[in-house]
Amino acid sequence: MSSPAKKSAKKSARQLAAPVVDPYVPTTGNVGYRVSRYELDLTYKIASNRLAGTAVITAVTLAPLRSFTLDLAETLSVTKVWVGGRRPARFAASGGKLRITLAAELPAGAALPITIRYCGSPRPIQSLWGEVGFEELSDGVLVAGQPNGAASWFPCDDRPAAKASYRIQISTDNAYQAIANGELVSRRARAGYTTWTYEQAEPTSTYLITLQIGRYATHRLADTTVPMQAALPERLRHHFDHDFARQPEMMALFTRLFGPYPLAGGYTVVVTDDDLEIPLEAQGISIFGANHCDGAGKSERLIAHELAHQWFGNSVTARRWRDIWLHEGFACYAEWLWSEHSGGPGAAELARSYHRRLEGSPQDLLLADPGPADMFDDRVYKRGALTLHVLRGELGDANFFALLRDWTTRYRHGSADTDDFTGLAANYASVSLQPLWQAWLYSTAVPAL
């Protein structure tokens, strides 16, 4: 092997040996710095699926840094990069990473302001769980970023524990409404395009940042303690008023049980003109398909589930994906609590029913670490909910709901893991909870209910 070839091989080996931030998504996430803010200035042409953007990223180094990476899909091309107002020594994008090498090393604790100009035809990222990220609809766009799809439309440090504030400015065709996270601070129409600017102040994980574009009309919901609105095609308005009528009551129940709604800007439901296989959660936003808004009223369980994610998953976010039961088990149990409150089957009845189903399913899933292939398995949802129901029986209602409110307050807009929850729960128990955790979190066999 020639000398240049040896150097190239060594370089490739170093890239392959990059630290794995989360084994469930080993190719995403980055080290050496922390982002506190993203400012995205985007233009999107619907007819040609063409995205052009500038990302201004505010970060700080966590260690001496000469080079670093950001996650960015290969469908997007980077044209210019500045770090601290200067061109870096070099940059290159490949394999889902933008690699930037500085002209001189920065010390730990140094400001790392990054500006990236990029463009391309965004596509969903192919993942173990199917297509995730930026997706064209029949007449518009949606972004479903969970778990590693944020890089399909902007350069980022794409991992759930990396939270930041956002300013999202999106210009698109006048006939369409653009919806992003946070408060709409301006809307300006000019020369066939409308520019929508949103400010998301609360720290938010990259996968929970979304963009929704469609021929939508926005409607404010009346008589709500938390500001709530819906964006949907006008043809679905009558069905929405029927199918989503109890959302304000859900909000009232969940704020009483889980604590104050965690976002200042309120809650938005988007209903696309297309059918969707499942609803999607984002920070302050839930996205449903037209099939969830058909006048039959069959999606009430899903409506409660997505609303509950604003507390469990969006505000309090798992530090790593292995702890996803802290999102889905809690949101699933919120469905049962809503059913109990609204005159449907009680939580105890639902627990018995789903326990029987789990007993008849393969008993090879470890709730506290299900593995990437099973992280969205329905058993994670139902076993997680059952774990909480058993805990509720052990603590009693007063202590159980006090624990949930403590959890959502203590880790508000932060990240946590299973040990954080079990440690906090110990403060509300009169006996050791270790047998409960061992049976439900750290054993594969389904325990007796």
C-alpha positions as CSV (number, residue, x, y, z in Angstrom):
1,M,0.0,0.0,0.0
2,S,1.4,3.4,-1.0
3,S,2.0,6.1,1.6
4,P,-1.0,8.3,0.5
5,A,-3.2,5.3,0.6
6,K,-2.1,4.5,4.1
7,K,-2.9,8.0,5.2
8,S,-6.4,7.7,3.7
9,A,-6.9,4.4,5.4
10,K,-5.9,5.8,8.8
11,K,-8.3,8.7,8.3
12,S,-11.2,6.4,7.4
13,A,-10.4,4.3,10.5
14,R,-10.5,7.4,12.7
15,Q,-13.9,8.4,11.3
16,L,-15.2,4.9,11.8
17,A,-14.0,4.9,15.4
18,A,-16.0,8.0,16.2
19,P,-17.6,7.7,19.7
20,V,-21.0,6.1,19.8
21,V,-23.3,8.5,21.8
22,D,-26.3,6.1,21.9
23,P,-26.0,2.4,20.9
24,Y,-29.6,2.4,19.7
25,V,-28.8,5.0,17.0
26,P,-25.0,4.6,16.7
27,T,-24.5,6.8,13.6
28,T,-26.2,10.0,15.1
29,G,-25.2,12.3,18.0
30,N,-21.9,14.1,18.4
31,V,-19.3,14.9,21.1
32,G,-17.1,17.8,22.1
33,Y,-19.6,20.6,22.2
34,R,-23.1,21.6,23.4
35,V,-25.7,23.4,21.4
36,S,-27.9,26.0,23.1
37,R,-29.7,27.4,20.1
38,Y,-30.6,26.8,16.5
39,E,-31.8,29.6,14.1
40,L,-33.0,28.2,10.8
41,D,-33.8,30.4,7.8
42,L,-35.4,28.2,5.2
43,T,-37.1,28.5,1.8
44,Y,-39.0,25.5,0.5
45,K,-40.5,25.1,-3.0
46,I,-43.3,22.6,-2.8
47,A,-43.6,21.7,-6.5
48,S,-39.9,20.8,-6.9
49,N,-39.3,19.6,-3.3
50,R,-36.4,22.0,-3.0
51,L,-35.1,23.2,0.3
52,A,-32.5,26.0,0.8
53,G,-31.4,27.0,4.2
54,T,-29.0,28.8,6.5
55,A,-28.5,27.4,10.0
56,V,-27.0,29.6,12.7
57,I,-26.0,27.4,15.6
58,T,-24.9,28.7,19.0
59,A,-22.7,26.2,20.9
60,V,-19.9,25.9,23.4
61,T,-16.9,23.5,23.4
62,L,-16.8,20.9,26.2
63,A,-13.2,20.0,25.6
64,P,-10.3,21.3,23.5
65,L,-11.6,21.1,20.0
66,R,-9.9,21.2,16.6
67,S,-12.5,19.3,14.6
68,F,-16.1,18.3,15.2
69,T,-19.1,16.8,13.4
70,L,-22.8,17.5,12.9
71,D,-25.5,15.2,11.7
72,L,-26.8,16.0,8.2
73,A,-28.4,13.8,5.6
74,E,-26.6,13.1,2.4
75,T,-29.6,14.5,0.4
76,L,-28.5,18.0,1.5
77,S,-25.4,19.7,0.2
78,V,-23.4,22.2,2.2
79,T,-22.2,25.2,0.2
80,K,-20.6,27.4,2.9
81,V,-19.5,27.1,6.5
82,W,-18.3,29.8,8.9
83,V,-17.2,29.2,12.5
84,G,-16.8,32.4,14.6
85,G,-17.3,34.4,11.4
86,R,-14.4,32.8,9.7
87,R,-14.0,30.0,7.1
88,P,-12.8,26.8,8.7
89,A,-9.7,25.0,7.4
90,R,-12.0,22.5,5.7
91,F,-15.4,20.9,5.8
92,A,-16.8,17.8,4.1
93,A,-20.2,16.1,4.2
94,S,-20.6,12.3,3.8
95,G,-22.1,9.3,5.5
96,G,-24.7,11.5,7.3
97,K,-22.1,13.7,8.9
98,L,-20.8,17.2,8.3
99,R,-17.1,17.2,9.4
100,I,-15.6,20.6,10.2
101,T,-11.9,21.2,10.9
102,L,-10.9,24.5,12.4
103,A,-7.7,26.5,11.5
104,A,-6.7,26.4,15.2
105,E,-7.8,24.5,18.3
106,L,-10.4,26.0,20.6
107,P,-10.0,25.5,24.4
108,A,-12.8,24.0,26.5
109,G,-15.5,26.4,27.3
110,A,-15.0,28.5,24.2
111,A,-17.9,29.9,22.2
112,L,-18.5,27.9,19.0
113,P,-20.8,30.0,16.7
114,I,-21.5,28.0,13.5
115,T,-23.2,29.2,10.3
116,I,-24.0,26.6,7.6
117,R,-25.5,27.3,4.2
118,Y,-27.1,24.3,2.6
119,C,-29.6,23.1,0.0
120,G,-31.1,20.0,-1.6
121,S,-34.1,17.9,-2.1
122,P,-34.9,16.5,1.3
123,R,-36.0,12.9,1.7
124,P,-36.8,10.7,4.8
125,I,-33.8,8.9,6.3
126,Q,-33.9,5.2,6.0
127,S,-33.7,3.6,9.4
128,L,-34.2,0.4,11.3
129,W,-37.8,1.7,12.0
130,G,-38.6,2.7,8.4
131,E,-38.5,6.2,6.9
132,V,-38.1,9.0,9.4
133,G,-37.7,12.8,9.0
134,F,-38.8,15.1,6.2
135,E,-41.5,13.6,4.1
136,E,-43.6,14.9,1.1
137,L,-47.4,14.5,1.4
138,S,-49.7,14.5,-1.6
139,D,-49.9,18.3,-1.2
140,G,-47.5,19.5,1.4
141,V,-44.9,18.3,3.9
142,L,-44.6,16.8,7.3
143,V,-41.6,16.1,9.5
144,A,-41.6,13.1,11.8
145,G,-38.2,13.2,13.4
146,Q,-38.3,10.3,16.0
147,P,-35.8,8.9,16.7
148,N,-33.1,10.2,14.3
149,G,-34.7,12.1,11.5
150,A,-33.9,15.7,12.3
151,A,-30.8,15.6,10.1
152,S,-33.1,15.1,7.1
153,W,-33.7,18.9,7.0
154,F,-31.2,20.7,9.1
155,P,-27.6,20.2,10.5
156,C,-27.8,19.3,14.2
157,D,-26.5,17.3,17.1
158,D,-29.4,14.7,16.8
159,R,-29.8,13.0,20.2
160,P,-32.6,13.3,22.7
161,A,-30.5,14.7,25.6
162,A,-29.2,17.6,23.4
163,K,-31.8,20.2,24.0
164,A,-31.8,23.8,22.6
165,S,-34.0,26.7,21.9
166,Y,-35.1,27.4,18.3
167,R,-36.0,30.2,15.9
168,I,-37.5,28.8,12.7
169,Q,-38.2,31.0,9.7
170,I,-39.8,29.2,6.7
171,S,-40.8,30.8,3.4
172,T,-43.1,28.8,1.2
173,D,-45.9,29.2,-1.4
174,N,-48.7,31.6,-0.4
175,A,-51.4,29.0,-0.8
176,Y,-49.9,27.0,2.1
177,Q,-49.7,27.4,5.8
178,A,-46.4,26.5,7.5
179,I,-46.4,25.3,11.1
180,A,-43.4,24.9,13.3
181,N,-42.7,24.6,17.0
182,G,-43.3,27.5,19.4
183,E,-45.1,30.8,19.1
184,L,-45.8,32.4,15.7
185,V,-44.0,35.7,16.0
186,S,-44.5,37.0,12.5
187,R,-46.1,36.3,9.1
188,R,-45.2,38.2,6.0
189,A,-46.4,37.7,2.5
190,R,-44.4,38.9,-0.5
191,A,-43.9,38.0,-4.2
192,G,-45.8,34.7,-4.1
193,Y,-44.3,33.5,-0.9
194,T,-45.3,33.8,2.8
195,T,-42.6,33.8,5.5
196,W,-43.6,32.3,8.8
197,T,-41.4,32.8,11.8
198,Y,-41.7,30.7,15.0
199,E,-39.8,31.0,18.3
200,Q,-39.5,28.0,20.5
201,A,-38.0,29.2,23.8
202,E,-38.2,26.0,25.8
203,P,-35.2,23.6,25.5
204,T,-36.3,21.0,22.9
205,S,-34.7,17.8,21.5
206,T,-33.9,17.9,17.8
207,Y,-36.3,15.0,17.0
208,L,-39.2,17.0,18.5
209,I,-38.7,19.9,16.1
210,T,-41.1,19.7,13.2
211,L,-42.3,21.4,10.1
212,Q,-45.8,21.0,8.7
213,I,-46.9,22.5,5.4
214,G,-50.3,22.2,3.9
215,R,-53.5,23.9,2.8
216,Y,-54.6,24.4,6.3
217,A,-57.0,26.7,8.1
218,T,-56.3,27.4,11.8
219,H,-59.0,27.3,14.4
220,R,-58.8,28.3,18.1
221,L,-60.5,26.0,20.6
222,A,-62.8,27.7,23.0
223,D,-63.0,27.4,26.7
224,T,-59.6,26.0,27.4
225,T,-57.3,26.8,30.3
226,V,-54.3,26.3,28.0
227,P,-54.3,27.9,24.6
228,M,-55.2,25.2,22.0
229,Q,-55.6,25.4,18.3
230,A,-56.1,23.1,15.3
231,A,-54.7,23.4,11.8
232,L,-56.4,21.2,9.2
233,P,-58.1,21.1,5.8
234,E,-61.4,22.9,5.9
235,R,-63.1,19.8,4.6
236,L,-62.3,18.0,7.9
237,R,-63.5,20.8,10.2
238,H,-66.9,19.1,11.0
239,H,-65.3,15.8,11.8
240,F,-62.7,17.5,13.9
241,D,-65.3,19.2,16.0
242,H,-66.8,15.8,16.8
243,D,-63.7,13.6,17.1
244,F,-61.5,16.0,19.1
245,A,-64.2,17.6,21.1
246,R,-62.9,16.4,24.5
247,Q,-59.4,17.6,24.1
248,P,-60.0,20.6,26.5
249,E,-61.3,18.1,29.1
250,M,-58.2,15.9,28.6
251,M,-56.0,19.0,29.1
252,A,-57.8,19.8,32.3
253,L,-57.4,16.3,33.6
254,F,-53.7,16.0,32.7
255,T,-52.7,19.3,34.2
256,R,-54.4,18.2,37.4
257,L,-52.7,14.8,37.5
258,F,-49.3,15.6,35.9
259,G,-48.7,19.3,36.8
260,P,-48.9,22.5,34.7
261,Y,-48.8,22.2,30.9
262,P,-45.0,22.6,30.2
263,L,-45.1,25.1,27.3
264,A,-46.0,28.8,27.3
265,G,-47.1,28.8,23.7
266,G,-50.0,26.3,24.1
267,Y,-50.8,23.2,22.1
268,T,-51.5,22.7,18.4
269,V,-53.0,19.7,16.6
270,V,-52.3,19.3,12.9
271,V,-54.5,17.1,10.8
272,T,-53.0,16.3,7.4
273,D,-55.1,15.8,4.3
274,D,-53.4,12.4,3.9
275,D,-53.9,9.3,6.0
276,L,-51.1,8.5,8.4
277,E,-50.4,5.1,9.9
278,I,-49.9,6.5,13.4
279,P,-50.1,10.0,15.0
280,L,-46.8,11.8,15.7
281,E,-45.7,13.9,18.6
282,A,-43.6,17.0,18.5
283,Q,-42.9,19.7,21.1
284,G,-46.2,21.5,21.5
285,I,-47.7,19.9,18.5
286,S,-49.4,16.6,17.6
287,I,-49.9,15.4,14.1
288,F,-52.8,13.2,13.0
289,G,-53.9,11.9,9.6
290,A,-57.2,12.4,7.9
291,N,-58.0,8.8,8.9
292,H,-57.9,9.9,12.6
293,C,-60.5,12.6,11.9
294,D,-63.3,10.8,10.1
295,G,-66.3,11.5,12.3
296,A,-66.3,8.1,13.9
297,G,-64.7,9.1,17.2
298,K,-62.4,6.1,17.2
299,S,-59.2,7.9,17.9
300,E,-59.9,9.3,21.4
301,R,-57.3,7.0,22.9
302,L,-54.6,8.3,20.5
303,I,-55.6,11.9,21.1
304,A,-55.0,11.4,24.8
305,H,-51.8,9.6,24.2
306,E,-50.3,12.3,22.0
307,L,-51.3,15.1,24.5
308,A,-49.7,13.2,27.4
309,H,-46.4,13.2,25.5
310,Q,-46.1,16.9,26.1
311,W,-45.2,16.0,29.7
312,F,-43.7,12.5,29.2
313,G,-41.2,12.5,26.3
314,N,-41.3,16.1,25.2
315,S,-40.7,18.0,28.3
316,V,-39.1,15.2,30.3
317,T,-37.1,13.3,27.7
318,A,-35.2,10.0,28.0
319,R,-31.5,10.6,28.1
320,R,-30.9,7.6,25.8
321,W,-33.4,5.6,23.7
322,R,-33.1,2.6,25.9
323,D,-35.3,4.4,28.4
324,I,-38.1,5.0,25.9
325,W,-40.6,3.4,28.3
326,L,-40.4,6.7,30.2
327,H,-42.1,8.2,27.1
328,E,-44.4,5.5,25.8
329,G,-45.3,3.6,29.0
330,F,-46.4,6.9,30.6
331,A,-48.4,8.1,27.6
332,C,-50.1,4.7,27.4
333,Y,-51.0,4.9,31.1
334,A,-52.4,8.4,30.5
335,E,-54.8,6.8,28.0
336,W,-56.0,4.5,30.7
337,L,-56.4,7.4,33.1
338,W,-58.4,9.3,30.6
339,S,-60.6,6.2,30.0
340,E,-61.1,5.9,33.7
341,H,-62.1,9.6,34.0
342,S,-64.3,9.7,30.9
343,G,-66.6,6.8,31.7
344,G,-64.8,4.1,29.8
345,P,-63.1,1.0,31.3
346,G,-61.1,1.8,34.4
347,A,-57.3,1.5,34.6
348,A,-57.6,-1.7,36.6
349,E,-59.8,-3.3,34.0
350,L,-57.5,-2.2,31.2
351,A,-54.4,-3.5,33.1
352,R,-56.0,-6.9,33.5
353,S,-56.9,-7.0,29.8
354,Y,-53.4,-6.0,28.5
355,H,-51.7,-8.2,31.1
356,R,-53.5,-11.2,29.6
357,R,-52.3,-10.2,26.1
358,L,-48.7,-9.8,27.4
359,E,-48.8,-13.3,28.9
360,G,-49.7,-14.6,25.5
361,S,-46.9,-12.7,23.8
362,P,-43.2,-13.6,23.5
363,Q,-41.6,-12.9,26.9
364,D,-38.2,-11.9,25.7
365,L,-38.4,-8.1,26.2
366,L,-36.5,-6.2,28.9
367,L,-38.4,-3.0,29.5
368,A,-35.4,-1.0,30.8
369,D,-33.4,-2.0,27.7
370,P,-35.6,-3.4,25.0
371,G,-33.0,-3.1,22.2
372,P,-33.2,-0.9,19.1
373,A,-35.3,-3.4,17.1
374,D,-38.0,-3.5,19.8
375,M,-37.9,0.1,21.1
376,F,-41.3,0.8,19.4
377,D,-42.7,-2.6,20.1
378,D,-46.3,-2.4,21.6
379,R,-45.0,-4.5,24.5
380,V,-42.9,-1.5,25.6
381,Y,-46.0,0.6,25.7
382,K,-48.3,-1.8,27.5
383,R,-45.7,-3.3,29.9
384,G,-44.6,0.3,30.7
385,A,-48.2,1.2,31.5
386,L,-48.6,-1.9,33.6
387,T,-45.5,-1.1,35.6
388,L,-47.0,2.3,36.5
389,H,-50.3,0.7,37.4
390,V,-48.5,-1.7,39.8
391,L,-46.5,1.2,41.2
392,R,-49.8,3.1,41.7
393,G,-51.2,0.2,43.7
394,E,-48.0,0.1,45.8
395,L,-47.9,3.8,46.5
396,G,-51.6,4.7,46.6
397,D,-53.1,7.4,44.5
398,A,-52.0,10.4,46.6
399,N,-48.4,9.4,46.5
400,F,-48.4,8.1,43.0
401,F,-49.7,11.3,41.4
402,A,-47.5,13.4,43.7
403,L,-44.6,11.4,42.3
404,L,-45.7,12.1,38.7
405,R,-46.0,15.9,39.4
406,D,-42.6,15.8,41.1
407,W,-41.1,14.0,38.1
408,T,-42.5,16.5,35.6
409,T,-41.4,19.5,37.7
410,R,-37.9,18.2,38.6
411,Y,-36.9,17.3,35.1
412,R,-39.0,19.9,33.2
413,H,-37.4,20.6,29.8
414,G,-34.5,18.3,30.7
415,S,-33.5,14.6,30.3
416,A,-33.6,11.7,32.7
417,D,-33.2,7.9,32.8
418,T,-34.8,5.0,34.5
419,D,-32.5,5.2,37.5
420,D,-33.7,8.8,38.0
421,F,-37.3,7.7,38.1
422,T,-36.8,4.7,40.4
423,G,-34.7,6.8,42.7
424,L,-37.3,9.5,42.9
425,A,-40.1,7.0,43.5
426,A,-38.3,5.6,46.5
427,N,-39.1,8.9,48.3
428,Y,-42.8,8.1,48.0
429,A,-42.7,4.5,49.2
430,S,-42.9,3.1,52.7
431,V,-41.2,-0.2,51.6
432,S,-38.5,-1.0,49.2
433,L,-39.6,-0.9,45.5
434,Q,-36.7,-3.0,44.3
435,P,-38.7,-6.2,43.9
436,L,-41.2,-4.3,41.8
437,W,-38.5,-2.9,39.5
438,Q,-36.7,-6.2,39.3
439,A,-39.9,-7.9,38.2
440,W,-41.2,-5.3,35.7
441,L,-38.1,-3.5,34.4
442,Y,-35.2,-5.9,34.7
443,S,-36.8,-9.3,34.0
444,T,-38.2,-10.6,30.7
445,A,-40.9,-12.8,32.2
446,V,-44.3,-11.1,32.6
447,P,-44.9,-10.9,36.4
448,A,-48.2,-11.7,38.0
449,L,-50.5,-8.7,38.2
